[in-house]
Amino acid sequence: CLYPIPEGADERSLLVYSDILPTGLEVGVLRGHVTPGCTVAIVGAGPVGLAAAICAQLYSPGAIVFFDKDEFRLEVARKVGATECYRASDAKGAREASKKWFSDKDGFDVVIEAVGVPETFLMCQELVGIGGNIANVGVHGSKVDLHIDKLWPRSTTISMALVSSHTIPMLLDLMKAGKLDTSPLITHDFKFSEIEKAYDVFGRAAETKALKVNIEFD
């Protein structure tokens, strides 16, 4: 899909508008049915999880709570609007740590899975509340366990999809209006002649604190 760039747009920030931002919006926020006042849990503070948080704020949720093992990424989550962040290594630990957000629904209204491994999908099943939604955004490379015996009586909805990018024009309009700040998602800049170094930095993201890298021609 090709869309015209708004006049005066920061082209560096457009890096996240082709895939990351619409994925967070379409697959996470819209399919997860984020609504005003609801509680949102996001498992995974990588670029897509962070993008989902940025887009979720367009719908005025009551709280956005992040779960991740990496303190740097949780710090970025705070910068983009997280209400609270938890370093949780297992599903039951995450549930116990965040109980204060559960209210009478015994869990979060919307839980967005943004990692793509069995452990985080299990965490989402533990965090979702009665009548809640699990929006699976992460790309899974192996099977996961579905605890349907627990989810069925709690009226849980599970959704997943590939991004269609139909929201890009709206996102560009919001950027033009100054309603979206995605700058925290781009952490490193390289010239094209440094592309091998860029791949190395991105490949060691936990060590280099890389989220997304910007590469420009010399």
Salt bridges, closest charged atoms under 4 A:
GLU26 OE1 - HIS166 ND1 3.57
GLU71 OE2 - ARG78 NH1 3.08
GLU75 OE1 - ARG78 NH1 3.11
GLU84 OE1 - LYS100 NZ 3.05
GLU96 OE1 - LYS99 NZ 3.35
ASP106 OD1 - ARG95 NH2 2.66
ASP106 OD2 - ARG154 NH1 3.10
ASP109 OD1 - LYS105 NZ 2.80
GLU113 OE1 - HIS140 NE2 3.75
ASP189 OD2 - ARG12 NE 2.80
ASP200 OD2 - ARG204 NH2 2.75
GLU207 OE2 - ARG204 NH1 3.04
